[in-house]
Amino acid sequence: MPNTSRSLVVFAAVLLTALPVATAAGQFAISPFLSYVPSSASNPYAGMALTMGGTTGGLAIRASGDMEIPSEEERRIIEATGRNSYRFRAADADAMLNLGGLGGGGMHGIRPYVFAGVGLVASDSMDVDGPRRGWSYGTGAALLLGRNIDVFGEARWRMSEFVLPTSDLAPSPEGEFRFGLTFRTGGGSR
């Protein structure tokens, strides 16, 4: 089995194993999403986020990652060269603060949130350089569609060094936009 297929099988097995454990522990959410990175030549990226904690209000932790979606031209190159067809782009671990819902006490309406965390980002689209470590911060909002599902959009700024964006000689943050769905389960859904 190719490495990519093996990685996807392992990821799915871990996800299916973790779901009942996380559900028993409290609120749990899974969020498929698409990312758009203005500075990237390859867009969009597809990803998945797993969140535990206060997914409708309060503190939560989130792990997420995304991979490149090859275009038709890139698919032809992949077939001709035998290159891996799914390339890692980013993986993040974030602390989130959900600020509650506006309109309807968190049940309906808009739920804003902020987050900050650490992560890895692929530094070259041709797999020449390895991933680089850094931190990121951002904000987002979720529109609750029902008791356990919402749509969300967020903006993330990535720092390639562990310095504040306002520091002297700090690198410019790289922007990213995410859009997706969140499916929640577990105790505490309001």
C-alpha positions as CSV (number, residue, x, y, z in Angstrom):
1,M,0.0,0.0,0.0
2,P,1.5,3.4,-0.9
3,N,2.5,5.7,2.0
4,T,-0.4,8.2,1.3
5,S,-3.0,5.5,1.4
6,R,-1.5,4.0,4.6
7,S,-1.5,7.4,6.2
8,L,-5.1,8.0,5.4
9,V,-6.1,4.5,6.7
10,V,-4.2,5.2,10.0
11,F,-5.8,8.7,10.3
12,A,-9.3,7.2,9.8
13,A,-8.6,4.4,12.3
14,V,-7.4,6.9,14.9
15,L,-10.4,9.1,14.3
16,L,-12.9,6.2,14.6
17,T,-11.2,5.0,17.8
18,A,-11.0,8.5,19.4
19,L,-14.7,9.4,18.6
20,P,-16.3,7.3,21.4
21,V,-13.6,8.3,23.9
22,A,-14.0,12.0,23.2
23,T,-17.8,11.8,23.2
24,A,-17.7,10.3,26.7
25,A,-15.3,13.0,27.9
26,G,-17.5,15.9,26.9
27,Q,-18.1,18.0,23.8
28,F,-16.5,16.9,20.7
29,A,-16.6,18.3,17.1
30,I,-15.3,17.2,13.7
31,S,-15.0,19.9,11.1
32,P,-14.2,19.2,7.4
33,F,-13.0,22.4,5.7
34,L,-11.4,24.1,2.7
35,S,-8.5,26.5,3.1
36,Y,-7.5,29.3,0.8
37,V,-3.9,30.8,1.1
38,P,-3.5,34.0,-0.9
39,S,0.3,33.6,-1.2
40,S,0.1,30.0,-2.4
41,A,0.1,28.9,-6.1
42,S,-2.0,25.8,-5.2
43,N,-5.5,26.5,-3.9
44,P,-7.7,25.3,-2.3
45,Y,-6.6,22.8,0.3
46,A,-8.8,20.3,2.0
47,G,-8.6,19.5,5.7
48,M,-10.1,18.2,8.9
49,A,-10.2,19.6,12.4
50,L,-11.0,17.8,15.7
51,T,-12.1,19.9,18.6
52,M,-12.6,18.9,22.3
53,G,-14.0,21.1,24.9
54,G,-16.5,24.0,24.9
55,T,-17.5,23.9,21.2
56,T,-20.5,26.1,21.9
57,G,-18.9,28.4,24.5
58,G,-15.8,28.5,26.6
59,L,-12.4,27.0,26.2
60,A,-11.5,24.2,23.7
61,I,-8.5,22.5,22.1
62,R,-8.4,21.8,18.4
63,A,-6.0,19.7,16.2
64,S,-6.3,20.3,12.4
65,G,-4.4,19.6,9.2
66,D,-4.9,20.1,5.5
67,M,-3.5,18.8,2.3
68,E,-3.2,20.0,-1.3
69,I,-6.0,19.3,-3.7
70,P,-4.2,18.7,-7.1
71,S,-5.6,20.5,-10.2
72,E,-6.1,18.6,-13.4
73,E,-2.7,19.8,-14.7
74,E,-1.0,18.7,-11.5
75,R,-2.8,15.3,-11.7
76,R,-1.2,14.8,-15.1
77,I,2.2,15.7,-13.8
78,I,1.7,13.4,-10.8
79,E,0.8,10.5,-13.1
80,A,3.8,11.1,-15.3
81,T,6.3,11.5,-12.5
82,G,4.9,9.1,-9.9
83,R,5.0,11.9,-7.3
84,N,2.8,11.5,-4.2
85,S,-0.7,12.8,-5.2
86,Y,-1.6,14.2,-1.7
87,R,0.9,16.6,-0.3
88,F,0.8,17.8,3.3
89,R,0.4,21.6,3.7
90,A,-0.1,22.3,7.4
91,A,-0.9,20.8,10.8
92,D,-1.9,22.9,13.9
93,A,-2.7,22.5,17.6
94,D,-4.8,25.5,18.8
95,A,-6.3,26.7,22.1
96,M,-9.7,28.3,21.3
97,L,-11.9,30.7,23.2
98,N,-15.5,30.5,22.0
99,L,-17.3,33.7,22.9
100,G,-20.8,32.3,23.0
101,G,-23.7,33.0,20.6
102,L,-25.1,36.3,19.5
103,G,-28.9,35.9,19.3
104,G,-30.6,33.0,20.9
105,G,-28.2,32.3,23.8
106,G,-25.8,30.3,21.6
107,M,-28.5,28.1,20.1
108,H,-29.0,30.1,16.9
109,G,-27.2,33.1,15.5
110,I,-23.5,33.9,15.2
111,R,-20.9,32.5,17.5
112,P,-17.5,34.3,17.3
113,Y,-14.2,32.8,18.5
114,V,-10.5,33.5,18.7
115,F,-7.6,31.0,18.8
116,A,-3.8,30.7,19.0
117,G,-1.5,27.7,18.6
118,V,1.6,26.1,17.2
119,G,2.0,24.1,14.0
120,L,4.0,22.9,11.0
121,V,3.7,24.3,7.5
122,A,5.2,22.8,4.3
123,S,7.6,25.4,3.0
124,D,7.8,24.4,-0.6
125,S,5.1,23.1,-2.9
126,M,7.5,20.8,-4.7
127,D,8.6,18.9,-1.6
128,V,12.1,20.4,-1.8
129,D,12.2,21.8,1.7
130,G,10.8,20.2,4.8
131,P,8.1,21.7,7.0
132,R,8.8,24.7,9.2
133,R,7.6,25.3,12.7
134,G,5.8,28.4,13.9
135,W,2.8,29.7,15.6
136,S,-0.5,31.2,14.5
137,Y,-3.4,33.2,15.7
138,G,-6.8,34.1,14.3
139,T,-10.5,34.7,14.6
140,G,-13.6,33.2,13.2
141,A,-17.3,32.9,13.4
142,A,-19.8,30.1,13.3
143,L,-23.4,30.3,12.1
144,L,-25.4,27.7,14.0
145,L,-27.7,25.8,11.6
146,G,-29.2,23.5,14.2
147,R,-28.5,21.9,17.6
148,N,-25.4,20.0,16.5
149,I,-24.2,21.5,13.2
150,D,-22.9,24.9,12.0
151,V,-21.0,26.5,9.2
152,F,-17.9,28.5,9.9
153,G,-15.3,30.9,8.4
154,E,-12.1,32.0,9.9
155,A,-8.9,33.9,9.2
156,R,-5.5,32.7,10.5
157,W,-2.2,34.5,10.4
158,R,0.9,32.3,10.6
159,M,4.2,33.4,12.0
160,S,7.3,31.5,10.7
161,E,9.2,32.4,13.9
162,F,8.3,32.3,17.6
163,V,8.1,36.1,18.0
164,L,5.3,38.6,18.4
165,P,4.1,40.2,15.1
166,T,4.9,43.6,16.5
167,S,8.5,42.7,17.4
168,D,11.4,44.4,15.6
169,L,12.4,42.4,12.5
170,A,9.5,40.1,12.9
171,P,8.6,38.3,9.6
172,S,5.3,39.2,8.0
173,P,2.5,36.8,8.9
174,E,1.1,34.6,6.1
175,G,-2.7,34.7,5.8
176,E,-5.1,31.8,5.4
177,F,-8.9,31.6,5.2
178,R,-10.9,28.5,6.1
179,F,-14.5,27.7,5.4
180,G,-16.3,24.5,6.5
181,L,-18.9,22.6,8.5
182,T,-18.8,21.5,12.2
183,F,-20.6,18.5,13.5
184,R,-20.8,18.4,17.3
185,T,-21.6,15.6,19.7
186,G,-21.2,14.8,23.4
187,G,-22.4,16.4,26.6
188,G,-23.1,20.0,27.1
189,S,-24.6,21.0,23.7
190,R,-27.0,23.8,24.4
